[in-house]
C-alpha cells in the first residue's frame, strides 16, 4: 500500500488497489474499474457490491457518500458530499451535495437531510 500523496488537490490520501481513498472509506464487496487510477473517494464513503467505475476520466466521490449495489458511474462524474446513489443507477452527470439520486439515467430525486 502506498501512503504517499501523489495528488496535490487532496490531502491525507492513500492509494489502495490504484484507487485513491481519503481515510475511512469503506468497500465491503467487489467493485470494478477500467483503469483504477482516476477515482478519488472522500471520507466515510461506502461502496456496495458489484459497482462499476468507468474511470477513463477523473471520478470524484465526496465525503459521506453511500453508493448502493450495482451502480455504474461513467467517466468525468463528480458526486458531492452527503449523497446516496440508489441501487442499479447509472450515473452519467454530476450529482450535487446533500442529494438522494437514482435511476437510469441517474438524477436527483430529493434532498438528503
TIVO-2410 file (N, C-alpha, C; in nm, 3 decimals):
# residues 113
REC num residu      c1      c2      c3 atome chaine
REC   1      X   0.085  -0.117   0.000     N      A
REC   1      X   0.000   0.000   0.000    CA      A
REC   1      X   0.090   0.124   0.000     C      A
REC   2      X   0.061   0.216  -0.088     N      A
REC   2      X   0.138   0.339  -0.099    CA      A
REC   2      X   0.065   0.450  -0.024     C      A
REC   3      X   0.131   0.511   0.073     N      A
REC   3      X   0.066   0.616   0.152    CA      A
REC   3      X   0.112   0.755   0.111     C      A
REC   4      X   0.185   0.766   0.002     N      A
REC   4      X   0.229   0.898  -0.045    CA      A
REC   4      X   0.113   0.974  -0.106     C      A
REC   5      X   0.115   1.104  -0.089     N      A
REC   5      X   0.014   1.189  -0.151    CA      A
REC   5      X   0.065   1.228  -0.289     C      A
REC   6      X   0.016   1.159  -0.393     N      A
REC   6      X   0.062   1.186  -0.528    CA      A
REC   6      X  -0.026   1.288  -0.599     C      A
REC   7      X  -0.134   1.332  -0.537     N      A
REC   7      X  -0.223   1.429  -0.597    CA      A
REC   7      X  -0.230   1.551  -0.506     C      A
REC   8      X  -0.178   1.665  -0.548     N      A
REC   8      X  -0.174   1.782  -0.460    CA      A
REC   8      X  -0.312   1.840  -0.428     C      A
REC   9      X  -0.417   1.801  -0.503     N      A
REC   9      X  -0.551   1.852  -0.475    CA      A
REC   9      X  -0.612   1.788  -0.350     C      A
REC  10      X  -0.560   1.677  -0.305     N      A
REC  10      X  -0.618   1.603  -0.194    CA      A
REC  10      X  -0.512   1.584  -0.086     C      A
REC  11      X  -0.548   1.611   0.039     N      A
REC  11      X  -0.455   1.588   0.149    CA      A
REC  11      X  -0.502   1.466   0.226     C      A
REC  12      X  -0.412   1.397   0.291     N      A
REC  12      X  -0.446   1.279   0.367    CA      A
REC  12      X  -0.492   1.165   0.279     C      A
REC  13      X  -0.431   1.149   0.164     N      A
REC  13      X  -0.475   1.050   0.067    CA      A
REC  13      X  -0.389   0.925   0.077     C      A
REC  14      X  -0.452   0.810   0.062     N      A
REC  14      X  -0.375   0.687   0.050    CA      A
REC  14      X  -0.427   0.608  -0.070     C      A
REC  15      X  -0.338   0.534  -0.133     N      A
REC  15      X  -0.374   0.459  -0.253    CA      A
REC  15      X  -0.393   0.313  -0.218     C      A
REC  16      X  -0.507   0.258  -0.257     N      A
REC  16      X  -0.536   0.117  -0.237    CA      A
REC  16      X  -0.585   0.061  -0.368     C      A
REC  17      X  -0.518  -0.040  -0.419     N      A
REC  17      X  -0.556  -0.102  -0.546    CA      A
REC  17      X  -0.568   0.002  -0.657     C      A
REC  18      X  -0.479   0.097  -0.661     N      A
REC  18      X  -0.473   0.203  -0.762    CA      A
REC  18      X  -0.590   0.300  -0.757     C      A
REC  19      X  -0.677   0.290  -0.659     N      A
REC  19      X  -0.781   0.391  -0.637    CA      A
REC  19      X  -0.733   0.479  -0.524     C      A
REC  20      X  -0.785   0.598  -0.516     N      A
REC  20      X  -0.742   0.689  -0.412    CA      A
REC  20      X  -0.855   0.708  -0.312     C      A
REC  21      X  -0.829   0.672  -0.188     N      A
REC  21      X  -0.927   0.684  -0.081    CA      A
REC  21      X  -0.878   0.786   0.018     C      A
REC  22      X  -0.963   0.879   0.060     N      A
REC  22      X  -0.933   0.954   0.180    CA      A
REC  22      X  -0.963   0.860   0.295     C      A
REC  23      X  -0.914   0.888   0.413     N      A
REC  23      X  -0.927   0.795   0.523    CA      A
REC  23      X  -1.073   0.766   0.556     C      A
REC  24      X  -1.100   0.646   0.604     N      A
REC  24      X  -1.232   0.599   0.645    CA      A
REC  24      X  -1.328   0.577   0.529     C      A
REC  25      X  -1.278   0.536   0.414     N      A
REC  25      X  -1.364   0.496   0.304    CA      A
REC  25      X  -1.380   0.344   0.311     C      A
REC  26      X  -1.498   0.294   0.286     N      A
REC  26      X  -1.526   0.152   0.304    CA      A
REC  26      X  -1.575   0.089   0.175     C      A
REC  27      X  -1.521  -0.026   0.143     N      A
REC  27      X  -1.568  -0.108   0.032    CA      A
REC  27      X  -1.591  -0.247   0.089     C      A
REC  28      X  -1.716  -0.288   0.102     N      A
REC  28      X  -1.748  -0.415   0.164    CA      A
REC  28      X  -1.752  -0.530   0.065     C      A
REC  29      X  -1.756  -0.502  -0.061     N      A
REC  29      X  -1.763  -0.608  -0.162    CA      A
REC  29      X  -1.689  -0.561  -0.286     C      A
REC  30      X  -1.677  -0.652  -0.382     N      A
REC  30      X  -1.603  -0.621  -0.504    CA      A
REC  30      X  -1.666  -0.507  -0.581     C      A
REC  31      X  -1.580  -0.419  -0.633     N      A
REC  31      X  -1.626  -0.323  -0.732    CA      A
REC  31      X  -1.527  -0.327  -0.847     C      A
REC  32      X  -1.572  -0.280  -0.962     N      A
REC  32      X  -1.496  -0.297  -1.085    CA      A
REC  32      X  -1.457  -0.161  -1.142     C      A
REC  33      X  -1.336  -0.156  -1.201     N      A
REC  33      X  -1.285  -0.032  -1.257    CA      A
REC  33      X  -1.225  -0.059  -1.394     C      A
REC  34      X  -1.216   0.048  -1.477     N      A
REC  34      X  -1.144   0.037  -1.605    CA      A
REC  34      X  -0.994   0.041  -1.582     C      A
REC  35      X  -0.947   0.152  -1.523     N      A
REC  35      X  -0.805   0.173  -1.502    CA      A
REC  35      X  -0.768   0.173  -1.354     C      A
REC  36      X  -0.853   0.229  -1.271     N      A
REC  36      X  -0.831   0.227  -1.127    CA      A
REC  36      X  -0.747   0.339  -1.072     C      A
REC  37      X  -0.694   0.427  -1.156     N      A
REC  37      X  -0.610   0.534  -1.102    CA      A
REC  37      X  -0.669   0.673  -1.124     C      A
REC  38      X  -0.796   0.682  -1.157     N      A
REC  38      X  -0.863   0.811  -1.174    CA      A
REC  38      X  -0.985   0.824  -1.085     C      A
REC  39      X  -0.987   0.752  -0.974     N      A
REC  39      X  -1.102   0.752  -0.884    CA      A
REC  39      X  -1.057   0.805  -0.749     C      A
REC  40      X  -1.130   0.906  -0.697     N      A
REC  40      X  -1.094   0.970  -0.572    CA      A
REC  40      X  -1.214   0.966  -0.477     C      A
REC  41      X  -1.198   0.895  -0.365     N      A
REC  41      X  -1.304   0.881  -0.265    CA      A
REC  41      X  -1.276   0.973  -0.147     C      A
REC  42      X  -1.381   1.037  -0.095     N      A
REC  42      X  -1.370   1.121   0.023    CA      A
REC  42      X  -1.382   1.039   0.151     C      A
REC  43      X  -1.395   1.108   0.264     N      A
REC  43      X  -1.410   1.045   0.394    CA      A
REC  43      X  -1.545   0.977   0.409     C      A
REC  44      X  -1.547   0.867   0.480     N      A
REC  44      X  -1.669   0.798   0.520    CA      A
REC  44      X  -1.758   0.762   0.402     C      A
REC  45      X  -1.700   0.704   0.299     N      A
REC  45      X  -1.776   0.657   0.184    CA      A
REC  45      X  -1.799   0.507   0.196     C      A
REC  46      X  -1.909   0.462   0.139     N      A
REC  46      X  -1.937   0.319   0.136    CA      A
REC  46      X  -1.980   0.280  -0.004     C      A
REC  47      X  -1.917   0.176  -0.057     N      A
REC  47      X  -1.950   0.124  -0.189    CA      A
REC  47      X  -1.999  -0.019  -0.171     C      A
REC  48      X  -2.123  -0.045  -0.210     N      A
REC  48      X  -2.178  -0.179  -0.201    CA      A
REC  48      X  -2.135  -0.265  -0.320     C      A
REC  49      X  -2.182  -0.388  -0.323     N      A
REC  49      X  -2.133  -0.487  -0.419    CA      A
REC  49      X  -2.168  -0.456  -0.564     C      A
REC  50      X  -2.081  -0.505  -0.651     N      A
REC  50      X  -2.099  -0.504  -0.797    CA      A
REC  50      X  -2.114  -0.364  -0.856     C      A
REC  51      X  -2.047  -0.267  -0.800     N      A
REC  51      X  -2.046  -0.133  -0.859    CA      A
REC  51      X  -1.934  -0.125  -0.963     C      A
REC  52      X  -1.957  -0.044  -1.066     N      A
REC  52      X  -1.860  -0.030  -1.175    CA      A
REC  52      X  -1.825   0.117  -1.191     C      A
REC  53      X  -1.695   0.145  -1.195     N      A
REC  53      X  -1.644   0.280  -1.214    CA      A
REC  53      X  -1.567   0.283  -1.347     C      A
REC  54      X  -1.619   0.353  -1.445     N      A
REC  54      X  -1.554   0.365  -1.575    CA      A
REC  54      X  -1.468   0.491  -1.572     C      A
REC  55      X  -1.343   0.474  -1.532     N      A
REC  55      X  -1.258   0.588  -1.499    CA      A
REC  55      X  -1.161   0.626  -1.610     C      A
REC  56      X  -1.211   0.638  -1.734     N      A
REC  56      X  -1.130   0.693  -1.842    CA      A
REC  56      X  -1.093   0.837  -1.811     C      A
REC  57      X  -1.178   0.904  -1.735     N      A
REC  57      X  -1.157   1.041  -1.690    CA      A
REC  57      X  -1.177   1.040  -1.538     C      A
REC  58      X  -1.138   1.143  -1.473     N      A
REC  58      X  -1.142   1.151  -1.327    CA      A
REC  58      X  -1.284   1.137  -1.271     C      A
REC  59      X  -1.300   1.051  -1.170     N      A
REC  59      X  -1.425   1.036  -1.095    CA      A
REC  59      X  -1.395   1.078  -0.951     C      A
REC  60      X  -1.475   1.174  -0.899     N      A
REC  60      X  -1.453   1.224  -0.763    CA      A
REC  60      X  -1.579   1.197  -0.682     C      A
REC  61      X  -1.561   1.129  -0.568     N      A
REC  61      X  -1.669   1.096  -0.477    CA      A
REC  61      X  -1.644   1.175  -0.348     C      A
REC  62      X  -1.743   1.255  -0.304     N      A
REC  62      X  -1.727   1.341  -0.187    CA      A
REC  62      X  -1.732   1.265  -0.055     C      A
REC  63      X  -1.742   1.339   0.055     N      A
REC  63      X  -1.750   1.282   0.190    CA      A
REC  63      X  -1.891   1.233   0.219     C      A
REC  64      X  -1.900   1.129   0.302     N      A
REC  64      X  -2.028   1.074   0.347    CA      A
REC  64      X  -2.119   1.035   0.230     C      A
REC  65      X  -2.066   0.956   0.140     N      A
REC  65      X  -2.140   0.910   0.023    CA      A
REC  65      X  -2.165   0.760   0.036     C      A
REC  66      X  -2.288   0.719   0.005     N      A
REC  66      X  -2.324   0.577   0.004    CA      A
REC  66      X  -2.364   0.542  -0.137     C      A
REC  67      X  -2.287   0.454  -0.199     N      A
REC  67      X  -2.316   0.405  -0.334    CA      A
REC  67      X  -2.366   0.263  -0.319     C      A
REC  68      X  -2.494   0.243  -0.345     N      A
REC  68      X  -2.557   0.112  -0.324    CA      A
REC  68      X  -2.523   0.017  -0.438     C      A
REC  69      X  -2.564  -0.108  -0.425     N      A
REC  69      X  -2.525  -0.216  -0.515    CA      A
REC  69      X  -2.560  -0.194  -0.662     C      A
REC  70      X  -2.469  -0.238  -0.749     N      A
REC  70      X  -2.494  -0.240  -0.891    CA      A
REC  70      X  -2.491  -0.106  -0.961     C      A
REC  71      X  -2.438  -0.004  -0.897     N      A
REC  71      X  -2.432   0.130  -0.958    CA      A
REC  71      X  -2.318   0.134  -1.060     C      A
REC  72      X  -2.343   0.203  -1.172     N      A
REC  72      X  -2.241   0.226  -1.274    CA      A
REC  72      X  -2.215   0.376  -1.279     C      A
REC  73      X  -2.088   0.415  -1.264     N      A
REC  73      X  -2.051   0.556  -1.268    CA      A
REC  73      X  -1.962   0.579  -1.390     C      A
REC  74      X  -2.004   0.669  -1.478     N      A
REC  74      X  -1.933   0.696  -1.602    CA      A
REC  74      X  -1.821   0.798  -1.581     C      A
REC  75      X  -1.730   0.808  -1.678     N      A
REC  75      X  -1.613   0.897  -1.664    CA      A
REC  75      X  -1.651   1.043  -1.646     C      A
REC  76      X  -1.569   1.115  -1.568     N      A
REC  76      X  -1.583   1.258  -1.552    CA      A
REC  76      X  -1.687   1.303  -1.452     C      A
REC  77      X  -1.748   1.210  -1.379     N      A
REC  77      X  -1.855   1.243  -1.285    CA      A
REC  77      X  -1.797   1.286  -1.151     C      A
REC  78      X  -1.859   1.387  -1.089     N      A
REC  78      X  -1.829   1.428  -0.953    CA      A
REC  78      X  -1.955   1.413  -0.870     C      A
REC  79      X  -1.944   1.343  -0.759     N      A
REC  79      X  -2.055   1.324  -0.666    CA      A
REC  79      X  -2.021   1.403  -0.541     C      A
REC  80      X  -2.111   1.493  -0.501     N      A
REC  80      X  -2.087   1.582  -0.387    CA      A
REC  80      X  -2.090   1.511  -0.253     C      A
REC  81      X  -2.085   1.587  -0.145     N      A
REC  81      X  -2.087   1.534  -0.009    CA      A
REC  81      X  -2.229   1.499   0.032     C      A
REC  82      X  -2.239   1.400   0.124     N      A
REC  82      X  -2.367   1.363   0.185    CA      A
REC  82      X  -2.469   1.321   0.079     C      A
REC  83      X  -2.430   1.224  -0.006     N      A
REC  83      X  -2.513   1.179  -0.117    CA      A
REC  83      X  -2.538   1.030  -0.105     C      A
REC  84      X  -2.658   0.988  -0.143     N      A
REC  84      X  -2.692   0.846  -0.157    CA      A
REC  84      X  -2.725   0.822  -0.304     C      A
REC  85      X  -2.657   0.725  -0.366     N      A
REC  85      X  -2.689   0.681  -0.501    CA      A
REC  85      X  -2.755   0.545  -0.487     C      A
REC  86      X  -2.881   0.534  -0.528     N      A
REC  86      X  -2.958   0.412  -0.506    CA      A
REC  86      X  -2.915   0.300  -0.600     C      A
REC  87      X  -2.948   0.179  -0.563     N      A
REC  87      X  -2.906   0.058  -0.632    CA      A
REC  87      X  -2.945   0.058  -0.780     C      A
REC  88      X  -2.854   0.009  -0.863     N      A
REC  88      X  -2.880  -0.007  -1.005    CA      A
REC  88      X  -2.877   0.119  -1.088     C      A
REC  89      X  -2.840   0.230  -1.029     N      A
REC  89      X  -2.838   0.358  -1.101    CA      A
REC  89      X  -2.720   0.364  -1.198     C      A
REC  90      X  -2.738   0.441  -1.306     N      A
REC  90      X  -2.631   0.470  -1.400    CA      A
REC  90      X  -2.605   0.620  -1.392     C      A
REC  91      X  -2.491   0.658  -1.334     N      A
REC  91      X  -2.460   0.799  -1.308    CA      A
REC  91      X  -2.383   0.853  -1.428     C      A
REC  92      X  -2.447   0.945  -1.502     N      A
REC  92      X  -2.388   1.000  -1.625    CA      A
REC  92      X  -2.347   1.146  -1.610     C      A
REC  93      X  -2.391   1.212  -1.503     N      A
REC  93      X  -2.360   1.354  -1.482    CA      A
REC  93      X  -2.336   1.379  -1.333     C      A
REC  94      X  -2.285   1.497  -1.303     N      A
REC  94      X  -2.254   1.532  -1.164    CA      A
REC  94      X  -2.379   1.530  -1.077     C      A
REC  95      X  -2.361   1.488  -0.951     N      A
REC  95      X  -2.468   1.487  -0.852    CA      A
REC  95      X  -2.428   1.586  -0.742     C      A
REC  96      X  -2.514   1.686  -0.714     N      A
REC  96      X  -2.478   1.788  -0.615    CA      A
REC  96      X  -2.481   1.732  -0.472     C      A
REC  97      X  -2.419   1.802  -0.381     N      A
REC  97      X  -2.417   1.763  -0.239    CA      A
REC  97      X  -2.558   1.760  -0.182     C      A
REC  98      X  -2.573   1.682  -0.074     N      A
REC  98      X  -2.698   1.671   0.002    CA      A
REC  98      X  -2.814   1.624  -0.085     C      A
REC  99      X  -2.791   1.516  -0.161     N      A
REC  99      X  -2.893   1.466  -0.252    CA      A
REC  99      X  -2.911   1.316  -0.237     C      A
REC 100      X  -3.030   1.269  -0.275     N      A
REC 100      X  -3.057   1.127  -0.295    CA      A
REC 100      X  -3.091   1.114  -0.443     C      A
REC 101      X  -3.018   1.027  -0.512     N      A
REC 101      X  -3.036   1.015  -0.657    CA      A
REC 101      X  -3.051   0.869  -0.696     C      A
REC 102      X  -3.131   0.845  -0.800     N      A
REC 102      X  -3.144   0.710  -0.854    CA      A
REC 102      X  -3.196   0.717  -0.995     C      A
REC 103      X  -3.190   0.602  -1.060     N      A
REC 103      X  -3.247   0.588  -1.193    CA      A
REC 103      X  -3.145   0.559  -1.300     C      A
REC 104      X  -3.200   0.526  -1.416     N      A
REC 104      X  -3.120   0.501  -1.533    CA      A
REC 104      X  -3.174   0.594  -1.642     C      A
REC 105      X  -3.123   0.699  -1.652     N      A
REC 105      X  -3.009   0.778  -1.612    CA      A
REC 105      X  -3.034   0.841  -1.475     C      A
REC 106      X  -2.932   0.835  -1.391     N      A
REC 106      X  -2.944   0.880  -1.252    CA      A
REC 106      X  -2.969   1.031  -1.245     C      A
REC 107      X  -3.066   1.068  -1.162     N      A
REC 107      X  -3.092   1.211  -1.138    CA      A
REC 107      X  -3.135   1.230  -0.994     C      A
REC 108      X  -3.122   1.352  -0.947     N      A
REC 108      X  -3.157   1.384  -0.809    CA      A
REC 108      X  -3.309   1.375  -0.794     C      A
REC 109      X  -3.353   1.297  -0.695     N      A
REC 109      X  -3.497   1.281  -0.671    CA      A
REC 109      X  -3.543   1.361  -0.549     C      A
REC 110      X  -3.451   1.381  -0.454     N      A
REC 110      X  -3.486   1.463  -0.337    CA      A
REC 110      X  -3.359   1.505  -0.266     C      A
REC 111      X  -3.374   1.599  -0.176     N      A
REC 111      X  -3.261   1.645  -0.094    CA      A
REC 111      X  -3.239   1.549   0.022     C      A
REC 112      X  -3.115   1.529   0.060     N      A
REC 112      X  -3.078   1.444   0.173    CA      A
REC 112      X  -3.069   1.533   0.297     C      A
REC 113      X  -3.136   1.494   0.402     N      A
REC 113      X  -3.138   1.577   0.524    CA      A
REC 113      X  -3.015   1.559   0.605     C      A
***
